[in-house]
Amino acid sequence: MTRPDETLPLPVFDKPVKLLLVVAAQHRSISETMLAAAKAALAGIEHEVIWMPRVLELAAAIALAERMAKFDGYVALGAVLRDEAQAETLTREPAAALTLLGLQGAAVGNGVLLAEDSAQAAEIGAAKAAEAAAAALHLIALSRKWATDTKGIGFRP
C-alpha cells in the first residue's frame, strides 16, 4: 500500500497512449516551465500541445478535443497569480470545469495553480505539471482497466 507522501509509479501501457497538453499563455515563462516538466514526465508518451490565451479557456479546449479528436487523456497547465484581479475565480472556475469533464469520463490531469507571485509559481509549477501529467496517465490506465467488452450484449451498429 502506498503512503500519501509517496508518489505512485507511472502506469505501463500495452497499447499506445496519446495525450493533449493544453497550456495557458497568460504567464508564458511559467507555462513554458510547466510544459517542459509535463513533457519530461511523459517521456515516451505521444502528445500534442496547444496554447490557449488564459486558464479560463483550458476546459473548453479540452471539451472540444474530447468531442472532436482522438486523445486518450488531457493535461491542463497554467498559472494564476494571487495579485491578479479575480484570482480566486480564475483558479476555481477552471478547476470546477476540469472536474466536470472528468466526471463525464475524460481523463484530465489538472495542472492549474494559484501562486502568490511568479517566483512561487516557478518554484511549484514544475512539480504541479508533472503531477498533472501523471494523474492523466493514471486515469487512462484506470479507464482501460475497467473498459468492458460488450460482445454479445445489446445492439451492434
N, C-alpha and C positions, 0 to 999 in steps of 0.2 A: 504494500500500500504506500502511496506517495504522500509525504507530508505536505502541508500547504506551502511551505517555504521552498520546496523543491520544484524544479521545472520538469514537466513531463517530457519524455523523449519524443521527438517528432515521429509521426506515423510513417510506416513504409507502405508504399502502394504497389500493387501488381499491375495496374493499368495507369497510363499517363494522366496527369492532372494539369489542368490549365486554369490559371488564376488571372483575375483582373485587379490591378492595383489602381485605385482611384485616389488622386492626390490633390489636395487644395493648394493653390498657388499663392494664397494671401500672405504667407510668410515664407517666401521662396527658399531662402537659405536653410531654414529649419526643415521645411518639407523635403528638400533635397537630401539632407542628412537622414531624415526618417526613411526616405525611399531607398537610400543606399543600405541601411540596416535591414529593411524588409527584404530587399533583393539578396543580401548575404544569408538571411535566414532561409530563403527559398532556393538555395543553391541546388541546381539540377531540376527544378520545377519550372515548367513552361509558364510564362506570364507575359502580360501586356500591360502597359502603363498608359493611363490617360490623366490629363490635368483638368481640373475644374477651377473656376475663379475663387470660390470660398468653400468653407466646410459645409455651408447650408446646401450646396448642390451635390454633395457626395452621395447621399442616399438616392436622390433622383437619378443620377447617372447609373448607380448600381441597379435600380429598379428597371431602367431601360435595358440594360445589358441582360438582366435576368429574363426579360420577356423576349428580347430580340437577338441575342447572341448565344454562343455555346461556351460558357465558362462553368467550371465546377465550383468555384468559390470566388470570394471578393475580399480585398483588404482596403479599408478606408483609412487614409492618412491625412493628418493636418493638425495645425496648432492654432489655439486661440489664446491671446494674452489677456490677463485679467484687466489691464488698463483700457482695453477696447470697449467702446460703447456696446452695451448689451452682451457682455462676455458670457454671462451665465446662460442666456438664451442661445448664443452661438455655439455653446457646448451641449446644452440639454436637448435642443431640438434635433440635431443630427444624431445624437445617441438614441433618442426615442425612435426616430425613423429607421435607424440601422437595426435596432432591436426588433421593430415590427417586421422588417424584411426577414430577419432570422426566424421569427415566429411563423412566417409564411413559407419557410422552407429554404431560404437562401443561406448558404454557408458564408457568413460575413464575420471578418475579424475587424474589430473597432479599434483603430489607432488614432482617434481624435483626442487630443489632450488639451487641458486647460492649465496654463502656467502663469506664474506671477510676472515673468518677464522673459525676454529672449534668451538670457543666459540659462535660466532654469529649463526652458523648453529645449534648448540644445543639450542640456545635461541629461534630461529624462526622455527626450524624443526618440533616440535610437532604440532604447530598451522597449519603449511602448510599441514602436513599429515592429520590432522583432516578435514581441508577444502577440500582436495582432495577426501577423503572418502565420505564426504557429497555431493560433486559435482557428483561423480559417482552415488550415490543414487538418486539425483535429475534428472539426465539424464535417469536413468532406469524408474523412475516414469513418466517422460515425454514421453518416448517411449511407455510405457504401456498405457498411456492415449490416445496417438494418433494411437495405433495399430488398424487396421481396420479388420472387419470381411468380408472376401471376399466370403462368402457363396453365391452361385448362380451367381458369376461373374467369367468369364474366364474358364479355363480348370482345371480339377482336375486330379491328377496323378492316 
